[in-house]
Amino acid sequence: MRLAPDRRTLLLGLGAAGIAPRALARTERFVVPPLAPLRLDMGRLTKITVCLRPFRAAGPRLDVERVGRKRVVHNYGHGGSGWSLAWGSAEIAAARALEGGVKNIAVIGCGAIGLTTALTLLRAGARVTIYASDRTPYTRSARATGTWSPDSRIADHDRIDAAFPALWDRMARTSYAAWQTLLGRPGEPVSWSDRYGLADPIADSPPIAFPRRPTDVPEIRFFGAALPGLSPRGHELAPGEHPFPVTRARLNTSMQFNVAELAHLLTTDFLLEGGKIETMTFNTPGELQRLKQPVIVNCTGYGARALWKDETVVPVRGQINWLAPQPEVHYGLYYRHVNVLPRPDGIVVQYGGESDMWGYGSEDEAPDLAEAQAAIRTVAPLFEAPKP
C-alpha cells in the first residue's frame, strides 16, 4: 500500500520524537500526530502538593439560612468539581443572594467558587467584597488537577434527592459555556488537550505498589451522568495508530484549566470591574455579624467543615506530583490509575487509586514522597526504549 506524502511525514515524525509506532496502520482513517516524549524521572520533581476535596454525599450545599441579622447563602461542597461547576453554581448562589433587591453583598472565600460567585454578583449590578484569609494562589483551589471533571466526587448516587441530576446538569452546562469564552486568551487560562487512556501493556510489567490509605471507609457509588452535546467524542485506537507499548488505547479530547493563570485572570477582572478583597479570618458563624453587608455568600469549600461545624463535608485527599514543565508536550494520559497532565507550570502526575474512594476521609495534607515515586515509576516505562 502506497503511503501519501503527508502520512509518510507523520510516521517519520513519530520516530524523530522518540516514540516509534509498533506497526504501520493499515488504514487511512487516523494516526496519532507526533508526540514529544514525557520525561518521567524523580530528578525532575519540583514540588508535591496535596488538596482535600470537599465531598458532600448530598451534593453541594446551596441553601439559605439566617444567622443573626445576616442572610447567608451557602455555596460549597463540590468535591473534585469546583472549577468545573464554578460558574453554574455561582449563577444559582448569586440569584439567591440578590433576592429581595439587596445590592451590597459579601463573599467569604477566594477560591474557584468564591471568585466566580463574586464576579457573577458584580456583573449583575451588586457591590461585592470578598473576605478571605488567603488569596487564590494559597487556597486549596490552586492545588486542583486542572481538568474538566464535573462529576468528580460530586455526590453519593444513593444520597441525592430527585432534583439533583437536573440541577447538576444545569450547573455543568452553564459552566461549560462560560469556560468556552476564555479559550484562545493570552496565557491559555482554558484550553483543549488530547488524552490517551492506555491499558494492557505489551511487556509483562507488574504494577507498582502504592502506600496504603484508610480502608475502613463506606462504599460509595459516586454520582455520574452523561452530558450529551458537551465535549468531543473519543474513540478507540488500533495498535498501529498510536505510539504507546500497550494493546489498548483510547483517544479523548478534554478541556483543561491553567489554574495559575485562571486565578490571576479572574482576580484581575474582579478588581478591575470594581470588586474589593479584604483579608479576614472567621472562626465561627457569629463573627459574620461584624460585616456591614446584610447578605453573605459562604464559599469556603473544605473550610466550611470547621467554620460551620458541617461534618457532612468529608475530605478526599488528592496528591499532585509536579515535574518540571515541558512546553513541547500537549497531551495527557491515564495509565494504571495514574493521570498525567501537562500544564504551563509543570507536568501533573497524580495517582487516583483503584476507585474514587482513594483518600476518602483522610485529612493528611503532608506530601508523601513514596506515593510520588510510585506514580512516576508506574508511567515511566511507557517512554523507555524496548529491551532487546
N, C-alpha and C positions, 0 to 999 in steps of 0.2 A: 504494500500500500504506500503510495507516494504522499509524503507529508507536505502540506502547504508551507510556504516560507515562514509565515508567522508562527505556525505550530513548531517548526524546527527551532526557531529562535527561542521560543518559550521553553522547550525542553533543555536546550543548551543553557539557558539562564538558570534553571534549577540546579544544574550541575555546578555552575560557576558560583552559585550562592552557598555551596557546600552541602546541599541536600539533594541527592540524586533519587529519582523515582525508581522503584523496584522493577518496573516493567513499563514498556510503552503502552499507552492506552490504545485499544482497538476501536475507538470511536472518536468522531469529530465533535461530540456533544460538549465536553468540558474537560479542561485540565487546569489544575491549580496554578496560578501565576507564580513567578519566582518568589521564594520566601527566604528572607535573611535568617540564618540560624540563631536561636536564642543561646546566650552564653550563661548556662546554668551552673554556677560554681559558688561555693561558700565564700570564696575570696572576693566576690563582687557584692556581698551582703553590705548594705548601707545602714539599715535600721530594722527593727521589729516593732510593730505597733499592734495593740490589742484594743478591740472595741466590744462593748457589751450591748448587744441588740436588745431593745426594749419590747419583748414579746408579751402580748396580752391575748389570752385564749379567746376572748370575745371580739378581738379586733381593736383598732384604735379607739381611744376614748374621745368622743366629740359632743358630749352633753354639756349642759349649762347648769350652774348652781350659784346660789347666793352665799357669799362669805362676808358677814357683817354688812357694810354699806356697799360692797362691791359685787358686781355681776361677773362671774368667772366662766369663760368659755374654754373648755378643755380641748386640746389638740395634741395628743401624744400616744405612744404605744404602737408604733408602726413596724416593729420587728426589724427585719433587714430590708424594708421597703421605703425607708424615709425619703431618700432622694427621688425614688421612682414615683411615689404618690404625693410628693410635696405640694404641687400646685392644685391638685384636685382636692386634697384635704384642706388646703388653705382657703379654697373657694367656699367650702362648707362652713368652716370656722368663722371666716370673715362675715359671711351673710348673717350668722347668728350673733356676732358681736355688734353688727350695725342695726339690729332690730331695735325699734324704739327711737331711732334717729340720732343716737349718740355718735359724736364725731371725734371725741377725744379718747383715744384707746391706747392701752399699754400692752406690749407683748413681752412675755417672760421667756427668755431663751434665744440664743443666737446661732442655732444650728440650722440644718436644712429646712426644718418645719417652721422655725421661728422667722427666718429670713423671708421665705416665700409668703408666709402669712402676713408679715408686716408690709411687704411690697403690695400684696393684694389689697390690703386695707388702705394703704396710701393712695393707690390708683383708683380706689372707689371714693376718694374725697375725704378720708379721715386724716386727723393729725395723729401721728404714731410715734411712740418712743419705745425702743427696745431696751429692756433692763436685763442684764446678764452678768454673771461673774466672769465669764470667759468670752473672748471674741471667737469667731468661727474657726480659725486655724487650730484652736486649742480645745474645741468641743469634740465629742465622740463622732459627730457627723463627719468631721475631717478625716476620721480613720476608716471610713467606709470603703468598700472594694471599688465602687465607682462603675457599676454595671446596671443596666435596665433590668430590674428584678421586682416587679410589682406584687408578686405573691411570695416573696422570701420571708418565711416565718411570720406571716401577717396575721394568722388566726388559727384556732383549732377547728377543724371542719365539724366536729361534734359539739362545739360550744357556741357557734354563731347563731344569730337569730335569722328569721326568714328574710329580713330586709337586707342583710349584709351583702349577699352576692351582687345585687343591683347597685348598692352603694359603692362597693369596691370597683365594679366595672366603671361606674361614673368617675370615680377618683382617678383610675388608671387612664381612661381616655382623655380626661381633661389635662392631666399631667403630660401625657404623651404629646398632645397637640402643643402645649406650652413649650416643652423642651425642643420641639422641632424649630421653633423660632430662633433658637440660638445656634443652629447648625451653620457652619461656614464663617463664624465670627473669629476675629483675631484671637490667637491663643487656644482655639478649639475647645471652648468650655463644654460643648456637646459634639460628639462625632459618632460615626459608624465604624465598626471593625468586624472583620471576619473572625469566626470562632470555629475551631476544629474539635469535635468530640471524638476521642480516639479510644479504641478498645481492642482486646485480643492481640497482644504483642507477638510478633513473629518469633523472636528469640524467647527461650524459656528463662524468664527472669522472675523470681519470687517477689511478692510485694514487700515493700519496706515496712518495718514495724514502727508505729507511731506511739507517742506517750498516751496513756490512758486518761480518760476524763471521767467524771462521775457517772456511774452506771445505774444508780438507783433513781432513775427518772421515769416519769409516767410515759406511757406510749401515746404519742400524739399523732393524729393524722392531719398534717398541716393543710390548710385551705389552699386550693389551687384551681384555677379555671382558665379556659381559653379566652383569648381576646381577639375574636375574628376581625380581620381587616387591619390589625396592627402588626408591624414588623415584617420584613421579608420572609418568605418561606424557605426553609432549609431543605437539603436533600442528601442522600447517601452518595458516597464516592466509591467508585470501583478501585481496586488496588493500584492500577496504573494511572489513576487520576490525582494522586496525592503523593507527597514525598516521604511520608512517615513509615517507620518499620512496624506497622500494625496491619491486621487484616480487615478491620472495620473502622471506617471514618465517616463522619457526618459534618457537612459544612453548613453553618448558620451565619447570618449577619445580624449583629446586635448593636443597640445604642449604648454608648458609654459616656461617663462623666469624667472630665478632668476636674476633680474635686477642688484642687487648689485654685485653679483659675476661675472656676464657677463660683466659689465662695467669695473671691475677690470681686468678681463682676457684680454679683447680687448685692454685696455690701456697698460697693461704689454707687450702683444705681439707687439704692435706698437712700443714701446720704445726699446724692445729687438731686433727688426728687423731693427733698425736704424732710426726710426722716431723721430721727436722733437716736443715738445709742449712749446709754449711761451704764457705768459699771456698778452693779449692786448684787448682793447675795441675799437670798431668802432662806431661812431655816424652817419656818412654819407658815402655813397659810395666813395666819393672823397678821404677819408682817406686811402683807399686801395692803393693809389699811393705810400705810404711810404714803402710798402713791396718790397723786392728785387725780388720776384718771378714774372715772366711775366704772369702766369696763376693762377687764383684763383677759387676755388670751394666754392660757398656760401651755407653752410649747417646750416643756423641759425634758422631753424624752425619757431616758432611763432615770434622770434626776427626779422625776415625779414619784418614783418609788419611795425616796427618802422625804422629799418635801411634802407630799400629800399622804404619806404613810399608806401608799397604794401597793399592797402586796400582790395585786393581780398582775403587776409588771414583773416579769421574770427575766433575768439576764440570760442571754445565749452568747457565750464567748466566741469571738472570732479573731484569729491572729493573721496578720499580713506580714510576710517576709519580703523585704524590699531589696531588689538588686539594682545596681547602677543602671540608669536609663540606657536604652538602645534606640536612638531616633530612627534607625533604619527598619525597625520591627513594627509592623502594622497589623498584626494578627494575634489572636489569643488561642488558647487551647484548654481542653479539660481531659485529664488522663488519670485513671486510678484515684479518683476523688480529689485530685489537685487541680486547682484553677490557676492558669497563668494569664495575666492581662497586662499588655503594655500601656503605660501612661507616660506623659512627658516628665513626671517627677520620679519615675522608676518603674521597674518590672515587678508587678504584683505576683507573688507566689503564695497561694493560700490553700491549705488543706481543709476540706469541708466535711470530712468524716463520711462514714458509710451511710449515714442518714442525716437529716436536718436536726436530729437530736444531739449531734456532736456539740459539746459546750453548753448544753442546756443546764441552767441552774448554777453555773459557775460564775462567781463574782471575781475571779482571779484575773487581774489586768496586768500581771507581771509577764514580760516576754519569756517565751520558752524556746531556748536555743535548740534543744533536741527536736522539737517539732519543726523548726525551720530547717534543720539539717535533713530530716526525713522527707520533707516536702520537696526540697531541691533535689535530693538523691533520687526521688521517685521519677521525676520528669527528665532529668539529665540524660538517661540512656537514649531518649528519642533523637538526640543530636550527636551521639557518638558514632564514630566510624565503625562499620560492621567488622567483627573479628574474622580473620582469615580462616 
